Amino acid sequence: MKVHILDDWYDTLRGLPGFALLDGHEVTVWTDRLTDPAALARRLAPADAVVLYRDRTAITPDLAALLDGPRLIAMRGQYNHVDVDALTARGILFCSHMAKDGPSTSTAELTFALMLSALRYLPDQIASARAGTWQGAAPLGRNVAGKTLGLYGYGGIARTVAGFARAFGMPVLWWASDEGRARAIADGETVAASREAFFAGSDVISIHKRLTPRTKGEITATDLMAMRPGSVLVNTSRAGLIQPGAILAALEAGRIGRAALDVFPAEPVLDPADPLISHPHVIPTPHIGFVTGEELDRQFTDIFGLVNAYAAGAPQQMINPSVWKDARPQGQYGL
């Protein structure tokens, strides 16, 4: 099959062990980003199958309506950025490997690294050392031990981060959905008495929730303005969980002393003057929570397996199986 992989911006996937699963297919890897639906549809016209690189390209109704070549769209995980009904209307099968194999350890590790970096002012200290001023030009760091970590969301990544925090001597305070708080209480965890008490009672707040239409913008400016003066905010989840402009407002008001951000409202951020990227109290990383060799190989091994299953005429993890049922009598690749 002709397999096109979108948005591998730094051409990392070819070097993964799992890439060998595509041997025998004609593979095209796109390292740039097209946002115009017509241009992207023309690019994908020769493809039999398209692999999505997480949510870097959204499959909108406009794009789906223009797709003439691909018969399969494959990815891994949640698919809020994919209009499944639009793909179904075009007769395009959509498969997503809905993994149940544990949280992203790489994201949890980056979360804790950013927390340490913010509390110990590591970017400032590194800049001071390189400027020849040694310790004098950087702010005075703060201990991690004894600081209260507030975890927003009660999923697998948050629980992994909680384990790291406890090893460093941090008390953990939780806030989540009604169901998440109930699970936390059942597990013997400490849940804040109220939303305001959570934001006011944490020295460091780290966000770990999925972005859905219901959770979009649910963390408000009021929430962030309730944080302790000089506290730390870490977000390795999704920028859209936070109300637009709320982080900058809280930074300027001094409620957030440092924001360590791996996610941004519009990615990739290529403007060095972006208000968040350039802010002196922001530690920015370019959405690398999941970007390790081990994690990418785990994820794309699953996706390439979906491609091979489709090519063998036995697709797996079908999100719109009616497409397969209706199309099966029609031709190659089991269709």
SERO-4910 file (N, C-alpha, C, O; in steps of 0.05 Angstrom, whole numbers):
BEGIN
 pado doro    nc1    nc2    nc3   cac1   cac2   cac3    cc1    cc2    cc3    oc1    oc2    oc3
  Met    A     17    -24      0      0      0      0     18     25      0     41     24      8
  Lys    A      6     47     -9     19     73     -7     10     85     20    -14     92     24
  Val    A     29     88     37     24     98     64     37    126     67     61    129     63
  His    A     21    146     74     31    173     79     29    179    109      9    174    122
  Ile    A     51    188    120     53    196    148     54    227    150     72    239    138
  Leu    A     36    239    164     35    268    166     50    279    190     52    266    211
  Asp    A     61    303    187     70    319    209     93    308    226     95    314    250
  Asp    A    110    292    214    135    283    228    155    305    224    174    302    208
  Trp    A    151    328    238    166    353    232    196    350    232    210    363    217
  Tyr    A    206    332    249    235    330    252    245    303    242    267    294    249
  Asp    A    229    289    226    236    264    212    248    244    232    269    233    228
  Thr    A    233    240    254    243    222    275    234    193    272    247    175    282
  Leu    A    212    189    257    199    162    258    216    142    242    215    118    249
  Arg    A    230    150    222    246    130    206    267    116    223    275     93    217
  Gly    A    276    129    244    297    117    260    287     99    282    303     88    298
  Leu    A    261     95    284    250     79    305    250     49    297    247     43    274
  Pro    A    255     31    316    254      2    309    227     -6    296    227    -22    278
  Gly    A    205      6    306    179     -2    296    174      6    267    155     -4    255
  Phe    A    190     24    256    186     33    228    189     10    209    178     10    187
  Ala    A    204    -11    217    208    -34    200    181    -49    195    180    -64    176
  Leu    A    161    -44    211    135    -56    206    123    -47    179    105    -61    169
  Leu    A    132    -25    169    122    -15    143    138    -25    120    133    -17     97
  Asp    A    157    -42    125    172    -54    102    152    -68     83    134    -82     92
  Gly    A    155    -63     58    137    -75     38    116    -55     29    103    -60      8
  His    A    112    -34     44     94    -12     35    110     10     22    135     12     27
  Glu    A     97     26      6    110     50     -5    103     73     14     81     83     15
  Val    A    124     82     29    119    101     51    129    129     43    151    132     33
  Thr    A    112    148     48    120    177     45    116    190     72     95    189     84
  Val    A    138    203     82    137    217    107    138    247    102    156    257     89
  Trp    A    118    261    111    116    290    107    127    304    132    117    299    154
  Thr    A    147    322    128    160    335    151    151    364    154    161    378    172
  Asp    A    134    373    136    123    400    138     94    399    147     84    377    152
  Arg    A     81    422    148     53    422    157     36    438    138     42    462    133
  Leu    A     16    426    127     -3    440    110    -29    444    125    -39    425    137
  Thr    A    -39    468    124    -64    474    138    -87    479    119   -111    478    127
  Asp    A    -82    484     94   -103    488     74   -115    461     66   -100    444     56
  Pro    A   -141    457     70   -153    431     65   -149    422     36   -144    398     30
  Ala    A   -152    440     17   -150    432    -12   -122    423    -18   -118    403    -32
  Ala    A   -102    438     -8    -74    431    -13    -67    404      0    -53    388    -12
  Leu    A    -77    400     24    -71    374     38    -85    351     24    -73    329     22
  Ala    A   -109    355     15   -123    334      0   -109    327    -25   -107    303    -32
  Arg    A    -98    346    -39    -83    340    -64    -57    325    -57    -50    306    -71
  Arg    A    -45    332    -35    -21    318    -27    -27    288    -20    -11    271    -27
  Leu    A    -50    283     -8    -57    256      0    -71    240    -21    -78    217    -16
  Ala    A    -76    252    -44    -91    237    -65    -79    211    -72    -94    192    -78
  Pro    A    -52    208    -73    -41    182    -81    -42    161    -59    -37    137    -64
  Ala    A    -48    168    -35    -46    150    -12    -69    131    -10    -92    137    -16
  Asp    A    -62    106     -1    -83     87      7    -89     90     37   -112     87     45
  Ala    A    -69     96     52    -72     98     81    -57    123     91    -35    129     80
  Val    A    -68    137    111    -56    160    122    -52    156    152    -71    148    166
  Val    A    -28    160    162    -22    158    190    -21    186    202     -6    203    192
  Leu    A    -36    191    223    -36    217    237    -15    216    259    -12    197    274
  Tyr    A     -1    238    262     18    242    284      4    256    306      4    281    308
  Arg    A     -9    240    323    -26    251    345    -46    271    334    -60    265    314
  Asp    A    -48    295    346    -69    313    337    -58    337    322    -70    359    321
  Arg    A    -35    333    309    -22    355    294    -39    364    270    -39    387    263
  Thr    A    -53    346    257    -71    353    236    -99    344    244   -104    321    251
  Ala    A   -118    363    242   -146    356    248   -160    347    223   -156    359    201
  Ile    A   -176    326    225   -192    317    202   -219    330    205   -237    320    219
  Thr    A   -222    352    192   -247    368    193   -266    358    171   -258    344    153
  Pro    A   -291    366    173   -310    360    151   -300    371    124   -304    357    104
  Asp    A   -289    395    124   -279    406     99   -257    389     87   -257    384     62
  Leu    A   -238    380    103   -217    363     93   -227    336     84   -221    326     63
  Ala    A   -244    323    101   -254    297     95   -269    297     68   -267    278     53
  Ala    A   -284    318     63   -300    320     38   -283    320     13   -292    314     -8
  Leu    A   -257    328     17   -239    330     -6   -221    306    -10   -207    304    -30
  Leu    A   -222    287      9   -204    264      7   -215    243    -12   -236    231     -7
  Asp    A   -200    239    -34   -209    220    -54   -192    194    -54   -203    173    -61
  Gly    A   -167    196    -46   -150    173    -47   -151    155    -23   -156    131    -26
  Pro    A   -146    165      1   -143    147     24   -168    132     31   -190    142     30
  Arg    A   -164    106     37   -186     89     47   -184     84     77   -202     73     89
  Leu    A   -161     91     89   -156     87    117   -142    111    129   -123    121    118
  Ile    A   -152    119    152   -138    138    169   -132    124    195   -150    112    208
  Ala    A   -106    124    204    -98    108    227    -83    126    247    -68    144    239
  Met    A    -88    122    273    -74    137    294    -76    122    320    -84     98    320
  Arg    A    -68    135    341    -68    122    368    -80    142    387    -74    165    388
  Gly    A    -98    132    404   -109    147    426   -134    162    420   -149    156    402
  Gln    A   -139    183    437   -164    199    435   -164    214    408   -143    222    398
  Tyr    A   -188    218    398   -190    229    371   -211    252    369   -227    253    351
  Asn    A   -210    270    388   -228    293    388   -224    311    364   -242    326    356
  His    A   -200    309    351   -194    326    328   -202    313    302   -197    324    280
  Val    A   -215    290    303   -223    276    279   -254    275    277   -267    266    296
  Asp    A   -265    285    255   -294    283    251   -300    256    238   -298    252    214
  Val    A   -308    237    256   -312    210    247   -336    208    228   -335    193    208
  Asp    A   -357    224    233   -380    223    215   -373    232    187   -383    221    168
  Ala    A   -355    252    185   -347    262    159   -331    241    144   -335    237    120
  Leu    A   -314    226    158   -299    204    145   -318    182    137   -315    170    115
  Thr    A   -338    176    153   -357    155    147   -372    162    122   -377    145    104
  Ala    A   -380    188    120   -395    197     96   -379    194     71   -390    190     49
  Arg    A   -352    195     73   -334    192     50   -326    163     45   -312    157     27
  Gly    A   -335    145     63   -328    117     60   -299    111     68   -287     92     58
  Ile    A   -288    127     86   -261    124     95   -260    111    123   -273    121    141
  Leu    A   -247     88    125   -245     74    151   -227     89    169   -205     98    161
  Phe    A   -235     93    194   -218    106    214   -213     86    237   -231     75    249
  Cys    A   -187     81    242   -178     63    263   -160     78    282   -141     92    274
  Ser    A   -166     75    308   -148     88    328   -143     67    350   -162     56    362
  His    A   -118     63    356   -110     44    376   -115     56    404   -101     74    412
  Met    A   -137     48    416   -144     59    442   -130     44    464   -140     24    476
  Ala    A   -105     53    470    -87     38    486    -97     36    515   -108     55    526
  Lys    A    -92     13    527    -98      8    555    -73     -3    569    -74    -20    587
  Asp    A    -50      7    560    -24     -4    569     -9     15    588     15     14    589
  Gly    A    -24     31    603    -12     47    623     -6     75    614     -8     81    590
  Pro    A      0     93    632      4    121    626     30    127    611     48    109    610
  Ser    A     32    151    600     57    159    587     77    167    608     76    188    619
  Thr    A     96    149    613    117    154    633    133    178    624    142    194    641
  Ser    A    138    181    598    155    203    588    142    230    595    156    249    603
  Thr    A    116    232    593    102    257    600    104    263    630    109    286    639
  Ala    A    101    242    646    103    245    675    132    254    683    135    271    700
  Glu    A    152    242    670    179    250    676    185    279    668    197    293    684
  Leu    A    175    288    645    179    316    638    165    334    657    175    355    664
  Thr    A    141    327    665    126    343    685    143    348    709    145    371    719
  Phe    A    155    327    720    171    331    745    196    346    739    205    362    756
  Ala    A    208    342    716    232    357    709    226    387    707    242    404    716
  Leu    A    203    394    695    195    422    693    190    434    721    196    457    726
  Met    A    178    418    738    173    427    766    199    434    780    201    455    793
  Leu    A    218    416    778    244    420    790    258    445    778    270    461    792
  Ser    A    256    447    752    268    470    738    256    496    747    271    516    751
  Ala    A    230    497    752    217    521    760    224    528    789    229    552    795
  Leu    A    224    509    807    230    514    835    259    521    840    266    537    857
  Arg    A    277    510    823    306    515    827    316    536    807    340    541    805
  Tyr    A    298    548    791    305    569    771    328    560    753    347    575    749
  Leu    A    326    535    743    349    524    728    356    541    703    379    544    697
  Pro    A    336    550    687    344    566    664    360    591    672    379    599    658
  Asp    A    352    604    694    366    628    704    394    621    713    413    635    707
  Gln    A    396    599    727    422    590    738    441    583    715    465    589    716
  Ile    A    431    569    694    447    562    671    457    587    657    480    590    649
  Ala    A    438    607    653    446    632    640    467    647    657    485    659    646
  Ser    A    464    646    684    483    660    701    511    647    698    531    662    696
  Ala    A    512    621    698    538    607    695    551    614    668    575    619    667
  Arg    A    535    614    647    546    620    621    554    649    617    572    656    601
  Ala    A    542    667    633    548    695    632    573    702    649    582    725    649
  Gly    A    583    683    664    606    688    681    599    702    707    617    712    720
  Thr    A    574    702    715    566    715    740    561    695    762    554    702    784
  Trp    A    565    669    756    562    647    775    535    648    788    515    649    773
  Gln    A    532    649    814    506    647    827    492    675    829    469    676    835
  Gly    A    507    695    825    497    722    833    473    732    817    457    748    828
  Ala    A    471    725    792    450    737    775    424    722    775    405    731    762
  Ala    A    422    699    788    398    682    787    383    684    813    395    689    834
  Pro    A    356    681    812    340    681    837    348    658    855    359    638    846
  Leu    A    341    661    880    347    640    900    326    618    897    302    622    898
  Gly    A    336    593    893    319    570    889    303    562    914    309    572    936
  Arg    A    284    544    910    268    535    932    268    504    933    270    491    912
  Asn    A    267    493    957    266    464    960    240    453    948    220    466    948
  Val    A    242    428    938    219    413    930    206    400    954    181    401    957
  Ala    A    222    389    971    211    375    995    195    395   1012    203    417   1017
  Gly    A    171    386   1020    154    402   1036    134    419   1021    115    429   1033
  Lys    A    139    423    995    120    438    979     96    421    972     99    397    967
  Thr    A     73    433    973     48    418    966     44    418    936     42    439    923
  Leu    A     41    395    925     36    392    897      6    388    892     -5    368    902
  Gly    A     -6    405    877    -34    403    870    -36    390    843    -26    401    823
  Leu    A    -49    367    841    -53    353    815    -82    356    806   -100    348    820
  Tyr    A    -85    368    783   -111    373    771   -118    352    751   -107    352    729
  Gly    A   -135    333    759   -141    309    743   -131    284    757   -110    285    770
  Tyr    A   -146    263    755   -139    238    769   -135    215    750   -146    193    754
  Gly    A   -119    220    729   -113    198    710    -86    185    716    -74    191    736
  Gly    A    -78    168    698    -54    152    702    -28    169    703    -11    164    720
  Ile    A    -26    190    686     -2    207    686     -1    222    713     21    223    725
  Ala    A    -23    233    722    -23    247    747    -15    229    770      0    238    788
  Arg    A    -25    205    770    -18    187    792     12    179    791     25    175    812
  Thr    A     23    177    767     52    172    765     68    196    776     87    192    790
  Val    A     60    220    769     73    244    779     71    245    810     90    253    823
  Ala    A     48    237    820     44    236    849     65    218    863     75    224    884
  Gly    A     71    195    850     91    177    860    118    190    861    133    187    881
  Phe    A    125    205    840    151    219    840    152    240    862    171    242    877
  Ala    A    129    254    865    128    276    885    132    265    913    147    277    929
  Arg    A    119    243    919    122    232    946    150    223    952    160    225    974
  Ala    A    164    213    931    192    205    935    209    229    942    230    226    954
  Phe    A    201    253    933    216    277    939    205    292    964    214    313    971
  Gly    A    186    279    978    176    291   1003    155    313    999    153    331   1016
  Met    A    140    311    978    119    331    972     92    320    980     84    298    971
  Pro    A     76    333    997     48    326   1001     33    331    975     39    350    960
  Val    A     13    314    970     -2    316    945    -31    323    951    -44    310    968
  Leu    A    -42    343    937    -70    351    939    -83    348    912    -71    353    892
  Trp    A   -108    338    912   -121    332    886   -146    349    881   -159    357    899
  Trp    A   -151    353    855   -177    363    845   -182    350    818   -164    347    802
  Ala    A   -207    343    813   -213    330    788   -243    332    784   -257    347    798
  Ser    A   -253    318    764   -282    316    760   -295    303    784   -282    293    802
  Asp    A   -322    304    785   -336    291    808   -328    262    810   -323    252    832
  Glu    A   -328    249    787   -321    220    787   -291    216    795   -285    197    810
  Gly    A   -274    233    785   -245    231    792   -240    236    821   -224    222    834
  Arg    A   -254    256    833   -251    261    862   -261    237    878   -249    230    899
  Ala    A   -283    225    869   -294    202    884   -273    179    883   -270    165    904
  Arg    A   -261    174    861   -241    153    859   -217    160    877   -206    142    890
  Ala    A   -208    185    877   -186    193    893   -192    188    923   -175    178    938
  Ile    A   -215    196    931   -223    192    960   -224    162    966   -214    154    987
  Ala    A   -235    146    948   -236    117    952   -208    105    954   -204     85    968
  Asp    A   -188    118    940   -161    108    941   -145    119    965   -122    114    969
  Gly    A   -159    135    982   -146    146   1006   -130    171   1001   -113    178   1018
  Glu    A   -134    184    979   -119    208    972   -132    233    986   -155    232    995
  Thr    A   -116    254    987   -126    279    999   -137    297    977   -123    306    959
  Val    A   -163    302    978   -177    318    959   -184    345    972   -193    346    994
  Ala    A   -180    366    957   -186    393    968   -215    396    975   -232    383    962
  Ala    A   -221    412    995   -249    416   1003   -266    430    982   -290    427    981
  Ser    A   -252    446    965   -266    461    944   -246    467    922   -222    464    925
  Arg    A   -256    476    899   -239    483    877   -221    506    885   -197    506    879
  Glu    A   -232    526    898   -216    549    907   -194    541    927   -172    551    926
  Ala    A   -201    522    945   -182    513    964   -159    498    951   -136    499    960
  Phe    A   -165    484    929   -144    470    914   -124    490    903   -100    487    907
  Phe    A   -134    510    889   -115    530    876   -101    546    897    -77    553    893
  Ala    A   -114    552    919   -101    568    940    -83    552    958    -65    564    971
  Gly    A    -86    526    959    -71    510    977    -47    495    966    -35    479    980
  Ser    A    -40    501    941    -18    487    928      5    505    922      1    528    914
  Asp    A     29    496    927     53    511    919     59    507    889     69    525    876
  Val    A     54    483    880     57    476    851     31    463    842     21    445    856
  Ile    A     22    472    819     -2    459    807      6    448    780     17    462    763
  Ser    A     -1    422    776      5    409    751    -21    398    739    -37    386    753
  Ile    A    -25    403    713    -51    397    700    -49    371    685    -30    367    669
  His    A    -68    354    689    -68    327    676    -97    319    669   -109    302    683
  Lys    A   -108    331    648   -135    323    639   -135    322    609   -119    334    596
  Arg    A   -155    307    599   -159    307    570   -175    331    561   -192    341    575
  Leu    A   -168    341    537   -183    363    526   -206    353    510   -203    338    491
  Thr    A   -230    360    519   -255    353    505   -271    378    503   -265    398    515
  Pro    A   -293    378    487   -310    402    487   -320    410    514   -324    434    519
  Arg    A   -323    391    532   -333    397    559   -311    409    577   -317    426    594
  Thr    A   -286    401    573   -265    411    590   -250    435    579   -234    447    593
  Lys    A   -256    443    554   -243    465    542   -247    491    558   -270    498    564
  Gly    A   -225    504    566   -227    529    581   -238    527    609   -246    547    620
  Glu    A   -238    502    620   -251    499    647   -234    511    669   -244    517    691
  Ile    A   -208    515    665   -191    528    685   -191    558    677   -181    566    656
  Thr    A   -202    574    695   -208    602    688   -188    621    700   -170    613    716
  Ala    A   -190    646    693   -173    667    704   -177    669    734   -159    673    750
  Thr    A   -202    665    743   -209    665    771   -194    643    786   -184    648    808
  Asp    A   -193    619    774   -178    597    786   -149    605    791   -138    602    812
  Leu    A   -136    615    770   -107    621    771   -102    644    789    -81    645    802
  Met    A   -120    663    791   -116    686    809   -120    678    838   -113    694    856
  Ala    A   -130    654    843   -132    644    870   -107    630    880   -104    622    903
  Met    A    -88    626    861    -63    612    869    -46    628    888    -49    653    890
  Arg    A    -30    614    904    -12    628    922      7    646    907     18    638    886
  Pro    A     12    670    917     32    688    904     59    674    901     70    663    920
  Gly    A     70    674    876     96    662    871     95    632    866    116    620    864
  Ser    A     72    620    864     70    591    860     77    584    832     81    601    815
  Val    A     78    558    827     87    547    801     63    533    788     49    518    800
  Leu    A     60    538    762     41    524    745     55    508    724     72    518    710
  Val    A     48    482    722     60    465    702     37    454    685     17    444    695
  Asn    A     41    455    658     21    444    640     34    428    619     47    439    601
  Thr    A     32    401    621     42    383    600     19    369    587     23    349    573
  Ser    A     -6    379    591    -30    365    581    -39    378    555    -31    370    533
  Arg    A    -56    399    557    -66    413    533    -70    442    541    -82    448    562
  Ala    A    -62    461    524    -65    489    530    -94    497    531   -102    515    546
  Gly    A   -111    483    515   -139    491    513   -155    486    538   -178    495    540
  Leu    A   -144    472    558   -157    468    584   -159    495    599   -176    498    617
  Ile    A   -141    513    593   -140    539    607   -152    561    591   -147    563    567
  Gln    A   -168    578    603   -181    600    590   -160    618    577   -140    625    589
  Pro    A   -164    626    551   -144    643    537   -138    668    553   -155    681    564
  Gly    A   -112    674    555   -103    698    569   -100    695    599    -89    713    611
  Ala    A   -110    673    611   -110    671    640    -82    668    651    -76    679    672
  Ile    A    -64    653    637    -37    649    648    -22    676    648    -10    683    668
  Leu    A    -23    691    626     -9    716    625    -20    735    646     -4    749    659
  Ala    A    -46    736    650    -57    754    671    -47    746    698    -40    764    714
  Ala    A    -46    720    704    -37    712    731     -7    716    734      2    722    756
  Leu    A      9    714    713     37    720    714     42    749    720     58    756    737
  Glu    A     28    766    705     31    795    709     22    804    737     33    823    748
  Ala    A      3    790    748     -7    797    775     10    785    797      7    791    820
  Gly    A     30    768    790     47    756    809     36    732    824     48    722    842
  Arg    A     12    723    815      0    699    828     16    675    820     21    657    836
  Ile    A     24    673    794     42    652    785     70    664    785     75    683    771
  Gly    A     88    651    800    116    660    799    131    649    775    147    663    763
  Arg    A    125    624    768    137    611    745    115    593    732    101    579    746
  Ala    A    113    595    706     97    576    691    115    559    673    130    570    658
  Ala    A    114    533    676    129    514    660    110    501    641     94    485    649
  Leu    A    112    508    615     92    500    596    104    484    573    124    492    561
  Asp    A     92    460    568    100    444    545     79    445    523     83    434    502
  Val    A     57    459    528     35    460    509     26    489    506     27    505    525
  Phe    A     17    496    481     11    523    474    -15    524    457    -21    504    445
  Pro    A    -28    547    457    -54    548    443    -53    541    414    -71    528    404
  Ala    A    -32    549    400    -29    542    371     -1    532    367     18    546    371
  Glu    A      1    507    358     27    495    354     31    487    325     12    480    312
  Pro    A     56    487    315     81    495    330     82    526    333     72    541    316
  Val    A     95    535    354    100    563    359    127    570    347    148    562    358
  Leu    A    127    585    326    153    591    312    161    620    315    182    629    305
  Asp    A    145    636    330    151    664    334    165    667    361    153    663    382
  Pro    A    191    674    361    205    677    387    194    700    404    200    701    428
  Ala    A    178    718    392    165    739    408    138    732    418    124    749    430
  Asp    A    129    707    415    103    699    426    102    706    455    121    702    470
  Pro    A     79    717    464     78    727    492     84    707    514     96    714    534
  Leu    A     77    682    509     84    662    529    112    651    526    127    649    546
  Ile    A    120    645    501    147    635    496    169    655    507    189    647    518
  Ser    A    164    681    503    184    701    509    182    712    537    199    728    546
  His    A    161    704    552    157    716    579    180    707    597    187    684    598
  Pro    A    192    726    612    215    719    629    208    699    652    226    687    663
  His    A    183    696    659    175    678    680    163    652    669    150    637    684
  Val    A    166    647    644    156    622    632    180    605    624    199    614    611
  Ile    A    179    579    631    198    559    621    183    544    599    166    527    605
  Pro    A    190    549    573    175    536    552    190    512    541    215    513    537
  Thr    A    176    490    535    187    468    520    168    462    497    144    466    500
  Pro    A    178    453    474    162    450    450    145    425    448    149    409    429
  His    A    127    420    467    109    397    467    125    371    463    121    357    444
  Ile    A    143    366    482    160    343    481    153    322    503    169    303    507
  Gly    A    130    326    516    123    307    537    124    278    528    133    260    542
  Phe    A    113    273    504    112    246    493    135    240    474    137    218    464
  Val    A    153    259    470    174    256    449    199    245    461    218    259    467
  Thr    A    199    218    465    223    203    471    224    180    452    203    172    441
  Gly    A    247    169    448    249    146    429    231    123    438    218    111    422
  Glu    A    231    117    464    216     95    474    186    100    471    171     82    462
  Glu    A    177    124    477    148    129    476    138    130    447    117    119    441
  Leu    A    153    143    429    145    145    401    144    117    389    126    110    373
  Asp    A    164    100    396    165     73    384    141     57    394    129     42    379
  Arg    A    134     60    419    110     47    430     85     55    416     69     38    408
  Gln    A     82     81    412     57     91    399     56     83    370     35     74    361
  Phe    A     77     88    355     75     83    326     77     54    319     68     46    297
  Thr    A     89     37    336     87      8    331     57      0    331     49    -16    314
  Asp    A     42     11    350     13      5    350     -1     15    324    -17      1    313
  Ile    A      6     39    316     -7     50    292      1     35    267    -17     28    250
  Phe    A     26     28    264     35     13    240     22    -15    240     18    -26    219
  Gly    A     17    -25    264      2    -50    265    -26    -48    254    -36    -67    242
  Leu    A    -39    -25    258    -65    -20    246    -64    -20    216    -81    -30    203
  Val    A    -43     -8    205    -39     -7    176    -37    -35    165    -49    -42    145
  Asn    A    -20    -51    178    -16    -78    168    -40    -96    171    -46   -112    154
  Ala    A    -55    -92    192    -80   -107    196   -100   -100    174   -113   -118    163
  Tyr    A   -101    -75    167   -119    -66    145   -110    -79    118   -126    -89    103
  Ala    A    -84    -78    113    -73    -89     88    -78   -119     86    -81   -129     64
  Ala    A    -79   -132    109    -84   -161    110   -114   -168    108   -121   -191    107
  Gly    A   -131   -147    107   -159   -152    105   -173   -158    131   -196   -168    132
  Ala    A   -160   -151    154   -172   -156    180   -167   -132    198   -153   -134    218
  Pro    A   -179   -109    191   -173    -84    207   -181    -87    236   -200   -101    243
  Gln    A   -166    -72    252   -170    -73    281   -176    -45    291   -170    -25    278
  Gln    A   -188    -44    315   -193    -18    329   -208      1    311   -202     25    309
  Met    A   -229    -10    297   -245      6    279   -264     24    295   -279     15    312
  Ile    A   -263     50    289   -281     69    302   -307     72    287   -328     76    299
  Asn    A   -306     69    261   -331     69    244   -333     43    228   -330     44    203
  Pro    A   -338     21    241   -337     -6    227   -357     -9    205   -354    -26    188
  Ser    A   -378      8    204   -397      6    182   -384     11    155   -393      0    135
  Val    A   -363     27    155   -349     32    129   -337      6    119   -339      0     95
  Trp    A   -324     -9    137   -312    -35    129   -333    -55    119   -330    -68     99
  Lys    A   -355    -56    134   -376    -75    127   -388    -69    100   -393    -87     84
  Asp    A   -392    -43     94   -405    -35     69   -386    -37     46   -394    -42     23
  Ala    A   -359    -34     51   -340    -33     29   -327    -59     22   -315    -62      1
  Arg    A   -328    -79     40   -313   -103     37   -314   -117     10   -294   -127      0
  Pro    A   -337   -118     -3   -338   -133    -28   -324   -120    -51   -324   -132    -73
  Gln    A   -312    -97    -48   -305    -80    -71   -276    -82    -81   -271    -66    -99
  Gly    A   -258    -97    -72   -232    -95    -85   -209   -101    -67   -211   -119    -50
  Gln    A   -186    -87    -72   -161    -94    -60   -160    -86    -31   -177    -72    -21
  Tyr    A   -138    -97    -17   -134    -93     11   -158   -102     28   -164    -90     49
  Gly    A   -172   -123     19   -194   -133     33   -220   -118     29   -241   -126     40
  Leu    A   -219    -97     13   -243    -81      8   -257    -89    -18   -278    -78    -25
***
